[in-house]
């Protein structure tokens, strides 16, 4: 078991194909440019072949020099052609093993295996590429190792910590949320995107080498012809043309939204197993992420301007591990509230209900914010009043009135509540966003006040949440103090080391993690 | 040591809005020296400007440099003291409260049970004045590190030991 192993030999083929991709464009460029006169095709082929050979060679050597060892305590990866690096990750620090298959490796039946440790800055260890079976085996192995550890501790520790959430041992792979094709289409409609035009523009620049599209004169003449044709058609046809243009934009935007959604979320399945939540998604790039329940630090329920009108919401988990660059894991991107509720319950959280005692932000803060926002527009109105046409000054003044109205109305939607174990906060007028965090899993409480807030007696409460942010603005100072006192009451009762570990593992984390860290300080 | 360590005995109820402990008096001097360092480039710039526009004789000589000097002096005399007065801390059985900020006040409480690791830093200026900065690191994204500057050297070390002992006690 604990001998050095290599990644799948086929990884070399993928490296070689990648080198073809990077070698082919210079080759084409040489073939179509003036370099070398008549012999340029020979040079082009030579350059292409050389880059492929070098790429394949480097990829082969890289494969030869990359080994991984599955040890008793940890997984070690040694790699590097010239400068060697060896990294070891102990099993107890591996939070989850995720498998990611890009289109090309997928063709060969390979996956990239990532060991997530929760270290910041994308410094996680990964193995590229292993065969599907090997990846699955490795993941299973890591889980078993961790379970063994837990079982060993369960024997030694007499009683589990009652404060920690007891993991409901549900049957393996109970599907919590899945999205079918029809749901994806509807989701895609709301994911309106004009990114396709940026892509088209980029493509045009590429084509530029072959066809001379930046010939301004040619375009100018063409436009003049078209313009004169349009001008002869009369106002109705012009209006029809404009409407047709807008319709095309909307259709293209929606179509690209649907395509993007299909690519990203095809086959979206969220399952709940004994080990935690497991999310699979992706059409070409298939990802498979496991999130242990106790690693979920908080929840964010968001929505969009339009989709909110139709009753759609999205649910994300805030955790220390990062998900494709964003700070939280999307677990239900497009769902009804009654679909979200069971997921929230499975994560050990409770949605606010009728018994939740909501508190509002300070009215003074509302007034100050409305005045502040309106003031910007009023100041902008002054130069307009002096220099522009008389009627134009109404535009910024009107905006100021809108700003005041929006602020007064938005206040109605800004509220927070302190539950027995959780803390809730909702903001947003047109697309409300709710955040839920466990009081126990907060790390610090700060009361921050600017000069205006001090004068008017309110404050922003910043809560230290691992992997995310949680701030409640405009809390009356007395409420802020009461909030802090009661949250701290909860936090100070339990040590960090007992917090993140599942109940059976609490003791081991305490012993291994903290004393080691402290010895180093 | 001028300031006595304000370690309240364990078990007492914690009053977050109670009396703050002042920082080491030398911290005010350190702040003042830092402000002087900040003011010097502006003074040099003003003098250079004087030299340049002397030939043009637009303004009476010494006006710019004089103004800058007066403003700088006022800042050096007033600001560090009020910044020093605005800062304070409160340490109790299981948490540390740090208050800072003249215009933008911030009042942070870190429970010892959430401290990941502890730093005690001393810059050259701090060494000269015999003070140190105690930094508590937490796992939260906001307030990932809470710094408490201007503690007496000994006190900072004592506080670190105290917090450390507390964590170890909780962990075992």
Interface residues (C-beta under 8 A of the other chain):
Chain A: X320 X327 X442 X443 X444 X445 X446 X447 X448 X449 X450 X451 X454 X462 X463 X464 X465 X466 X467 X468 X469 X470 X471 X481 X484 X485 X488 X491 X492 X493 X494 X495 X496 X497 X510 X511 X513 X514 X515 X517 X518 X520 X521
Chain B: X14 X16 X17 X94 X95 X103 X104 X105 X106 X107 X108 X109 X110 X111 X112 X113 X114 X115 X116 X117 X118 X119 X138 X139 X140 X141 X142 X143 X144 X146 X160 X164 X167 X168 X170 X171 X172
